[in-house]
Amino acid sequence: MAGLELLSDQGYRLDGRKAPELRKVQARMSVFAQADGSAYLEQGNTKALAVVYGPHETRGSRSKSLHDRAVINCQYSMATFSTAERKRRPHGDRKSSEMSLHLKQTFEAAVLTQLYPRSQIDIYVKILQADGGNYSACVNAATLALVDAGIPMRDYVCACTAGFVEETPLADLCHVEESGGGTSLSLALLPRSGNIALLQMDARLHQDHLDTLIEAAMTACKGLSKVLDSVVRQHLKEVSVLTRD
């Protein structure tokens, strides 16, 4: 799809947003009573569900456990009905395994695993509807689920995508923008320290443009951290009212 169709002469995108503008984010915490922590998040039309169990004793072989910190186990999957293509997505396919590894690396940088030696924390995320930024939605949903589970972290982990259209950096890409043929990256940030937990880019990009694109993604992540913080605070208010009653 040509760049002209993705960005109008007036600087508006296909969905009416300006270049740095985020999609609408809505979220709920504690959506499952059986899990230690859970969250449902909508980032635009992308919808993700995250469930956290643990910390608990390491399951399976004892050799998997670490004597000085917890093991983080992440599993990513997509619902069969999440895209227009109705195809079976078996657990363990290459894309899901890759995404699971990215999520594991992201949360290893944020969770205070040293507080739980010889333990395991399980994070399960599922994309219910896909419209771009699947990794970002999963990270943001899993962050809320970890907070819900009471697992200490260095900071919120916020993730967002960014891409170029006609030399203009766009934040929080939808599916059409992601598949438009331009370069895009996914970035997970710890906003208070400014530390990057994960940076992933699937296509080549000239070095002169890299800093601009990273800056756009980091600014978007800082905006998302305020949204996640408001979701957590609202949830705490609701819980405190229920416990008071």
N, C-alpha and C positions, 0 to 999 in steps of 0.2 A: 504494500500500500504506500502510495507516494506521501512524502512529508507534507505537501500542501493540504492533503485531506486530514491530517492529524492536527495541524495547527493553522488557524485562520490568519488572515492578514492583521486582524485586530488583536491577535494573541490569545484567542480562545481555543480550547481543545474540543474534541467531539462531544464530550459530556457537559460542556459549558464552563469547565474550570479554567482558571488562569494557570500558567506554567508551574508555579511553585505550590499550587493549592492541593490539599489532601482530599481524598474521598471521605465521605461521611463515615464515621466510626461509631458503632453501637456495640455495647457488650454487657453481659450479665455474668455474675460469679455464682458459685455454688448451685450449678444446674443439676448435679447428681448428688444425692445424699449418700450413696454407697462409697464414693471415692473420697480420698483424703482432701483433694482439691479439684475443682473443675471450673471451666469457663466456656462461654459461647461468645464468639466475636464476629461482627460483620464489618468488613472494610470495603466500602462500596458494595458491589454485588458478590464479592468473595466472602464465603461464610465458612468459619472454622470452629471446630469443637476440640477442646483440650481437656484431658483427664490426667491427674497425678496421683500416684500411689507411693507411699513411703514417707520418710526413710524406713526401710524394713531390712530384715536379714537377707543377705545375698542368696538368691535361689540358684539351684544347680550346683555346679562344681565350685568348691571352696577356693580353687586357684584363681577364680574370677574376681574375688574380693580383694580390696586393697587395704593394707594395715593402717594407712595414715589418712585415708579419705574415702568418701562414698563413690560408688560407681554410678554414673548416670546412664540410664538406658532409655533411648528414644525410639519410638516407632511412628512412622508417618504413613498415612494411607489416604486414598481418595475414594469417595463413594461412587458407585457405578453410575449414578444419576447426576454427578457433579458437573459434567460437561454435556454439550450437545451430542457428542459421540457416545453411544451406549456400548461401551466395551468393558469386558472384565479386566480388572487390574489386580492380578494376583499379588499377595503379600510377598515381598522379597524381590520384586522386579527391580531392574537397574535404577530407574528413576527414584523409586521409593527408598531404596537402600541409600542412594546418594543424599536424598533429602534428610533421611534419618541421621546420617553421619554429620551433615551440616548443623542440624538441630542439637545433636550431642556436643559438638565442638562449641557451639554458641553458648549453651548453658553451663558447660564446664568452666567458661570464662566468668560466669556471673554467680553461680550458686556457691555458697561457702561449704564446699564438700568436706573440708578438714574437720568440721564439727561432727561428722558422722562417719568415723572410721569403720571399716568392715561392714558397710551398709550399702543399700541400693535404692536409688530413686527412679521410678518409672514414669516416663512422660509419653502419653499416647495422644497423637493429634490426627484429626481426620478432616479433610476438606469436603464439606457438604455441597458447596457450589463454587465453581472456579471461574473467576473473571480477572485473572492477573494478580500478581503479588502473592502467590500461594505461600511461599516461604515466610514472607513478612506477616501475613495473617496468622500463620501457625506460631511464630515466635511471640507475637503480641498476645495471642490467646493463651499460650503456655505460660507466659509471664504472669498473667492474672490467675491462672490455675495454681501456680507455685505459691503466689501470695495467699491464695485461698487455703492452701495446705499448710501455711505457716512456716514454710521452708525459707531460712534466711538467705538473702542475696545481697551482693554488693550494691546493686541498684536495679531499677527496672531495666529490662532488656527490651529495647524498641527497635523494630526493623522496618525498613521501607525500600522501595525500588526507586531508581532514577534512570533517565535515558535522554538521549539527544534527538531532537528533531530540528533540522536546519540551524544548527549551531545554538539552539535554545535548550537548556536543560529542563526536563520535565520531572516532577516528583510524583511518586505513587501511581505507577502506570497501571492502566487497565489492560485487558487481554489484547484488544485491538492494537494498542500502542506497543505492547511487548512483542507482538508478532508482526510489527510494521517493518522489520528488517534493520532497524537502527541498533546501535549499541545500548545495552542496558546493564545495570548492576544492581545487586541486592546487598544491603548493608545493615548489620546489626550493631547497635550502639549502646554503651552505658552512658547516659546523657550527662550525669553530674561530673564524671571524670573526663568525659570526652574520649574514652578508650573504645576502640573498635573491636567487637567480639568476633565478627566474621565479615569478610568482604568477598563477594563472588561475582565474577564477570564472565559471560559466555562468549563474547566476541572481542575482536581487537579494537583498541582505541588509541588514538594518538596521545602521546604523553602530555602534550600541551593541554588536552581537554580533561585529563584524569582528575586533577584537583578540583575543577569546576563541578564535575559530576559528583564527586565525593562530598563536596560542600553542600550541594543541593540535597543529597540523600541525608546528610547529617542534620541539616536544618529541619527536614521533614521528620526525622526521628525525634528531635527535640520537641516538635509540635505534638507528635504522637504521645510522648511521655506525659504531657499535660493532660491529654485525654484519658490515658490509662490511670493516672493519679486521681482524676475526678471520679472514674468508675470505682476505684478502690474506696475512696472516701464516702461515696454514696452507699456502697455496700456496707461499710462499717456503720453508717447511720441507721440503715435498715435493720441490721443485726442487733444494734444496741436498743432500738425501739422494741424489737421482738423479745429480747431477753428481759427488758424492763417490765413488759406486760406479763 
